[in-house]
Amino acid sequence: MAAPTGMTRVWTTHLESRDAQIGPERPGANPVAIESIVFDARFLLETTSQFILDSFAARGPTVDVAVKAETAPDGEGASLKLNIDAGPSATRRSHSSVAAIHQSRRP
């Protein structure tokens, strides 16, 4: 994580991990192996107060997903631009795992 410097007021972060596992979605299921996870984001403190997820990518034998997002104030609320790219994988199980994770986080 890097704090704002100079004239720009931007927080930046870069996180990276290799050889991780995500626990199984239900008892008896196998964990999902992740070979690489990369996360890059910025928070712009200027008048826009934007949060930009430049890249969140997870790749492994059964999962290949990349996410980009951008939020910004919009009148009394906020706007969200979201791009999710789920590529082909060795099995269909990884796609159902991603969907299950998404559904479990809904309010």
Residue pairs with C-beta under 8 A, 6 or more apart in sequence:
1 11
1 12
1 13
2 11
2 12
2 13
3 11
4 10
4 11
4 45
9 44
9 45
9 46
10 42
10 43
10 44
10 45
10 46
11 42
11 43
11 45
12 40
12 41
12 42
13 39
13 40
13 41
13 42
14 38
14 39
14 40
15 37
15 38
15 39
16 36
16 37
16 38
16 39
17 34
17 36
17 37
18 35
18 36
18 37
19 34
19 35
20 33
20 34
20 37
21 31
21 32
21 33
21 34
22 31
22 32
22 34
22 97
23 31
24 30
24 31
24 32
25 96
25 97
25 100
25 101
29 93
30 93
32 60
32 62
32 63
32 93
32 94
32 97
33 60
33 61
33 62
34 58
34 59
34 60
34 63
35 59
35 60
35 61
36 57
36 58
36 59
36 60
37 56
37 57
37 58
37 59
38 55
38 56
38 57
39 53
39 55
39 56
40 53
40 54
40 55
40 56
41 51
41 52
41 53
41 54
41 56
42 50
42 51
42 52
42 54
43 49
43 50
43 51
43 52
44 50
44 51
44 52
48 72
48 73
49 72
49 73
50 70
50 71
50 72
51 69
51 70
51 71
51 72
52 69
52 70
52 71
53 67
53 68
53 69
53 70
54 68
55 66
55 67
55 68
56 66
56 67
56 68
57 65
57 66
57 67
58 64
58 65
59 65
60 94
61 89
61 90
62 89
62 90
62 91
62 93
62 94
63 89
63 94
63 97
63 98
64 86
64 87
64 88
64 89
64 94
65 84
65 85
65 86
65 87
65 98
66 84
66 85
66 87
67 82
67 83
67 84
67 85
68 82
68 83
69 80
69 81
69 82
69 83
70 80
70 81
71 78
71 79
71 80
71 81
72 78
72 79
73 79
86 95
86 98
89 95
